[in-house]
Amino acid sequence: GGRLLGPDADFGAEVDAIAIDSPLVDSALRASGLESLRGIIRDWAIRGSFDAHYRVRGSGPDSPWRLTITPGSLHGVHAGRPFGMLVHAGTVEVEPAGVRAAGLVASLPDGWMTLDGELARGTAGTAGELQFGAMLARWSPDAAAMLPLAAREALERIEFGTDAPIWTDGIRVSLDVPDDQDPRVEVRGRIGMAGAHFR
């Protein structure tokens, strides 16, 4: 609740268990100019639920606003392969300037992963950096499904596999998604693994 009109307008609302593919999320991403994230939700068929808090200060059309999301369970299909996760901690904040992930911790069927970072909307596209950490008991279809298609196809070509743990604590992914060009992705960091085999 709060004041919707007047010089001291400050309004907040909370919604529990909202669907990630809801019109509210779609509108927030569109208002932030994050068409690439809208595309990922659509193309990866991401479904799930989360709690959300919306706050706007001021009553004008350009008043600052923020949508804070506390994710729950997520699942989807990427390039024909299903994946799923349960998010235990962290938030995602969407504002007119972009989106920021803070302290996300999720469990997967064979391990866990963390995510921090932000994507900002510029005059010609979206750019930013994400940092991942992960520990997997073994390489699995769920892990492969969340990789970019090019990376997954490269691993499939060399018949990569392992039944032992895989881990990383600092993979950095830099993204540059121009409005009228193909996205550019740069991945930096180290991955540890045991018992890996290749063709």
C-alpha positions in Angstrom: 0.0 0.0 0.0 1.0 3.7 0.1 0.2 7.0 -1.6 -0.5 6.8 -5.4 -0.8 10.6 -5.9 0.8 13.8 -4.7 4.3 15.0 -4.1 5.1 12.3 -1.6 3.7 9.4 -3.7 5.3 6.1 -2.7 3.4 2.9 -3.4 4.3 -0.7 -2.9 2.6 -4.0 -3.5 3.4 -7.7 -2.9 2.4 -10.7 -4.9 3.0 -14.3 -3.8 3.6 -17.3 -6.1 3.3 -15.3 -9.4 4.2 -17.1 -12.6 7.4 -16.2 -14.3 5.7 -16.0 -17.7 3.0 -13.7 -16.3 2.1 -10.3 -17.9 3.6 -8.5 -14.9 7.1 -9.9 -15.5 6.8 -9.4 -19.3 5.8 -5.8 -18.8 8.6 -5.1 -16.4 11.2 -6.5 -18.7 9.7 -4.7 -21.7 9.7 -1.4 -19.7 13.4 -2.0 -18.9 14.2 -2.6 -22.6 15.4 -6.2 -21.8 14.0 -7.8 -24.9 16.8 -10.4 -24.8 15.5 -11.7 -21.4 12.0 -11.8 -22.7 13.3 -13.9 -25.5 15.0 -16.3 -23.2 11.9 -16.8 -21.1 9.9 -17.5 -24.3 12.5 -19.5 -26.3 13.6 -21.7 -23.3 9.9 -22.2 -22.2 10.8 -21.1 -18.7 8.0 -21.7 -16.2 7.9 -21.5 -12.4 6.7 -19.3 -9.6 8.2 -16.6 -7.3 7.2 -13.9 -4.8 7.4 -10.3 -6.0 7.5 -6.8 -4.4 6.8 -3.8 -6.6 7.5 -0.2 -5.5 7.1 3.0 -7.3 8.0 6.5 -6.0 6.2 9.4 -7.6 3.0 9.6 -9.6 4.4 10.6 -13.1 5.0 8.4 -16.1 8.8 8.5 -15.5 8.7 7.8 -11.8 11.4 5.4 -10.6 10.1 1.9 -9.9 11.6 -1.5 -8.8 10.3 -5.0 -9.1 12.1 -7.3 -6.6 11.7 -11.0 -7.3 12.4 -13.9 -4.9 12.5 -16.9 -7.1 11.2 -20.4 -6.2 11.2 -23.3 -8.6 12.1 -23.0 -12.3 12.0 -25.4 -15.2 12.1 -25.2 -18.9 13.3 -26.7 -22.2 16.4 -25.5 -24.0 17.1 -26.8 -27.5 14.9 -29.8 -26.9 16.4 -30.8 -23.5 14.4 -30.2 -20.2 16.0 -28.7 -17.1 14.9 -27.7 -13.6 16.1 -26.1 -10.4 14.9 -25.0 -7.0 16.1 -21.6 -5.9 16.8 -21.4 -2.1 18.1 -17.9 -1.7 18.8 -14.6 -3.4 16.8 -12.0 -5.3 16.4 -10.5 -8.8 15.7 -6.8 -9.1 14.3 -5.3 -12.3 14.4 -1.5 -12.8 14.1 0.9 -15.7 17.9 0.7 -16.1 18.2 -3.1 -16.2 18.2 -6.2 -14.0 20.5 -7.4 -11.2 20.8 -10.9 -9.6 22.1 -11.0 -6.1 23.1 -14.1 -4.1 21.0 -16.6 -6.0 21.6 -20.2 -4.8 19.8 -23.0 -6.6 19.8 -26.8 -6.3 19.9 -29.0 -9.3 19.2 -32.7 -9.6 22.9 -33.4 -9.3 24.3 -30.4 -7.4 23.9 -26.7 -6.9 24.8 -23.4 -8.6 25.1 -19.7 -7.6 24.5 -16.6 -9.7 25.3 -12.9 -9.3 25.6 -10.0 -11.7 23.7 -7.4 -13.7 22.6 -6.5 -17.2 22.1 -2.9 -18.1 20.1 -1.3 -20.9 22.0 1.1 -23.1 21.2 3.2 -26.1 21.9 0.3 -28.6 21.3 -2.9 -26.6 21.9 -4.7 -23.4 25.2 -5.6 -21.8 26.6 -6.8 -18.5 28.4 -9.5 -16.6 27.2 -12.6 -14.7 29.3 -14.7 -12.3 28.5 -18.4 -11.8 29.6 -20.9 -9.2 28.6 -24.6 -9.3 29.2 -28.0 -8.0 27.8 -31.1 -9.8 28.2 -34.7 -8.7 28.4 -35.7 -12.4 27.7 -34.4 -15.9 24.0 -34.7 -16.6 21.4 -33.8 -19.2 20.1 -31.0 -16.8 23.5 -29.4 -16.8 23.9 -29.7 -20.5 20.5 -28.2 -21.1 21.5 -24.9 -19.4 24.6 -24.3 -21.6 24.6 -22.0 -24.6 23.8 -24.2 -27.7 27.3 -23.6 -29.2 29.0 -24.8 -26.0 26.8 -27.8 -25.7 27.4 -28.8 -29.3 31.1 -28.4 -28.9 31.1 -30.8 -25.9 28.9 -33.3 -27.8 31.3 -33.3 -30.7 34.2 -34.4 -28.5 31.8 -36.8 -26.6 32.7 -35.2 -23.3 31.5 -37.0 -20.2 32.3 -37.8 -16.5 30.7 -39.7 -13.7 32.8 -37.7 -11.1 32.3 -34.2 -9.7 32.6 -30.9 -11.7 33.0 -27.6 -9.9 33.8 -23.9 -10.4 33.7 -20.9 -8.1 34.2 -18.0 -10.5 33.0 -18.4 -14.1 32.4 -14.9 -15.5 30.2 -14.4 -18.5 30.3 -11.1 -20.3 27.2 -10.4 -22.5 26.7 -7.8 -25.2 23.4 -8.0 -26.9 23.0 -5.3 -29.6 19.5 -4.5 -30.8 20.3 -5.2 -34.4 23.2 -7.8 -34.3 23.9 -11.2 -33.0 24.8 -11.4 -29.3 28.5 -11.5 -28.2 29.4 -13.8 -25.3 32.8 -14.0 -23.6 33.4 -16.7 -20.9 36.3 -16.5 -18.5 37.2 -18.7 -15.6 38.3 -22.2 -14.6 36.3 -25.4 -14.3 37.6 -28.3 -12.2 36.6 -31.9 -13.0 37.6 -35.4 -12.1 37.6 -38.5 -14.3 36.6 -36.7 -17.5 36.8 -38.5 -20.8 36.8 -37.3 -24.4 36.7 -39.0 -27.7 
